[in-house]
Amino acid sequence: MTEARGRREDSADPFEIGPLGALGASITSAYGRLITPRLAPYGISLVQFGVLNFCFRGQADTVSGLANVIPIDAASLSRQVDKLVNKGLLRRRRSQSDRRVVRLELTDEGAALVQEAAEVVLEVNATLLRGVSREEMRGLMSAVRKIVANSERTAP
């Protein structure tokens, strides 16, 4: 341990690469700059695409399930679901086994839109990942997962 900072010599200094929040915000901003205008012709936002895509892939079918995979507050997520229902892309169905549970289902129009817009998302991903190796991407994903897990373990 060094005396000056009270940390081990081999531990990473979180300020050597700049504030972590700024790095995350930079990625979000870069992604938003490219994806927002590309999704505009479909009449949906990136969050709305996420909702539709998670429903399409069977990874979430309730607002609470979506809240586990889309990092926005539940009230905002509910508003996005409302917009998608109003656009006829998503519908709510009360569960037959538990009337308290409201399931989300894609309409045929919603499923078609996801399949079309997915191409745009893949193109943007390819643009942003140009020059990034698979090994670098695996390392980034591993680091992000650890950061999120640390956050979940220590959040109040």
C-alpha positions, 0 to 999 in steps of 0.5 A: 500500500502506498501511504499517500493514498492508502491503496495497494500499488497494483489497484486501479486509480479511478481518476487515471482514465477520467470520471467513470460517469463521464465515460458512460455518458459519452457512450450514451451520447454517441449512441443517441446521436446516431440512433435517434435520427435513424429511429425517427422514421419509425416514430419511436424512441430508443427506449420504446424500441427497447421495450418492443425488442425485449417483449419481442424476444420474450425477455420481459412481458410486464412493466416490472420485468422491463424495469429490470432490463431498461435503466429508467425509472418505473414511472417513465417506463410506464409512460413509454408503454402507454405511448406504445399501446396508443400507437397500436404497437403493444397491448396489455392483457390481464393474466388469467391466473393472477388478475393483478398481473398485466402482461404486455404483448406485441401487436402484429404491427409492433412485431413487424416494426421491431424486425425492421428497426432491428436492422437500423440498430445493428447498423448503428452498433456496427458503426460504433464498434468499428475497429473494436475487436471481439476481445476488446468488446468482451472485456468492455462487457465484462467490466460493465457487468462488474460495475453494474453488479457492484452498484446493485450490491452497494445501492441503498 
